[in-house]
Each structure stands twice: as C-alpha cells, then as structure tokens.
C-alpha cells in the first residue's frame, strides 16, 4: 500500500491544481509536497500530473485514481467521526425522587455540564423510595436509604440530617422560643415520613397529640414550599433546604437537636466505574456530597 502521507499530498495538489497551495493547506513546504508526489510516482512507475502553465492537472489515469482516493478519505473521515462520537459523548441516566431532583440534583447539574459538556445527564423521577419496580436499567439510582441489587454497588454520599424549618418572619416575631411552641403552628407532614414529627418531638422532650393536626404532602418540595409561604413548620433534610436557609428565606429555630437518618445513597453497576464517563459522574456526586455539611449543633442523635 502506498504511503498515506503521499496520497494526501497527491489529493491536495490535484484539488488545488497547485503544489504551493497544497503545501499551505497541509502546513508543509512546496518541496515537501513535491517530494511526496515524486515518491508516489516512483511507487506506480508513471507520472501523475501534467503541467499547464503555472497550474498542474492530474493525468487521465491519475484523475480516475483520484476519485477512488477521495472516496477512501471520505470513508475514513466518516468512520473517525462516528468512532469519536461513540467514545466521547455519553448519556448517563439517573433516577431519584422528585424532591431530591428538584431541590438538590438539578440545581447542581449546570456546573457539571459546564465542566463535562461531552456527558449528557438525563434525570427521571419516581414517587416512591422502592426500586424493585423500576423498569429501565438506570445508570445511577439515588435514594435516602441503602439499596441492594445483584451486581451493583451502593455508596453513601450525602448526610441525611433533618431539622425543623419555618418562614423567617415567624422567628423574627418571636413566636418560637422553645420546641413546644411549634404545637401552636400547623405541622406540615410528609406521607412517606409519617414518623418525622413524633420522633422530633420525642427527641426534644415534647408530648404531642396523636394524630398530629396539619396538612399532608406527597413530596418534600411541596412541604418546603408551604413552609416558605408561612403555612406552617416542616421537618426536612438540610440538603434540600440549604440554599433557602443561606438566603434567609427559611429559618431553622431549633437546629441544635436534629434527626439523623442513614444518609442518601447512590446505586450503580459494579462495572460502571471501569468506564471513564461512569467514574466521572460518580466522583462528582461523591465530591458534591462531601462538600455539604449541615450546621453544627449538639451531637446528632442516631436514627431510631
């Protein structure tokens, strides 16, 4: 097979009808192009160009050969582009709950996409913490509790520390001085965490009625929004209200005694980290989790 370098020089010179123009395109000298053409002519034992004044043109036989060369170069270019796309761009699918997606994951994704534009992250949500019924083989599943699945690995990556939050103006009015004062407010409850309020009151030495009075919500982000709008008090993870607390939209009046859960976890295939894209997204999630630290108070109480 003749030299690919010589074939490139031949194709460029024929397309431009000029050795000098071919040299400029390939970023080499006039003599370098001439040398490669001479090598190719020596390989075939015949001339490839005819000179017409200051221009050159391929011979009839060389012109026919040139068409095949161009087709070959086109196929190489197309195959290279397809291979680059298959190995570079990659879609990663993540399944989590609506509250976690809205309040934690999605606000952080722009930073990840900016640093890794070659990776497309697709987020889907499930209204339940159960993973047994998930249809798609998601790359990563995020839940508040540890998960177990064959040929998968589960890592704890984010603290699950829950505290009471209320609208800032309720604290400024001085309506909440001791934990018992919360019984005078509507208690915003979560259907998936019915034990949150009883546990929090027990932890803080307050007797509470059973059942508790207050609206019931399907998702954390609904109870958070209700608290922001001054509809009552909610027990929510710091991870989901971190920005609201920092901005002063919400306040945590009794953050010295918080509920500590088992933590947020990620589940992924055991071979996922052997892929560069898999390692990148998992490392990012672990780093983001390490960067989140709930406010320090009294030593946290282990989960019941």
Secondary structure, DSSP 8 states (H G I E B T S, - for coil): ---HHHHHHHHHHHHHT-HHHHHHHHT--HHHHHHHHHHHHHHHTS--EEEETTEEEE-HHHHHHHHHHHHHHHHHHHHHHHHHHHHH-EEEEEEE-HHHIIIIIHHHHHHHHHH-TTEEEEEEE-SSS--TT--S--SEEEESS----TTEEEEEEE--EEEEEEEHHHHHTT--SSGGGGGGS-EEEEGGGTTHHHHHHHHTT----SS--S-EESSHHHHHHHHHTTS-EEEEEHHHHHHHHHTTSEE-TTTTS-EE-S-EEEEEETTGGGSHHHHHHHHHHHHHHHT------S--B---
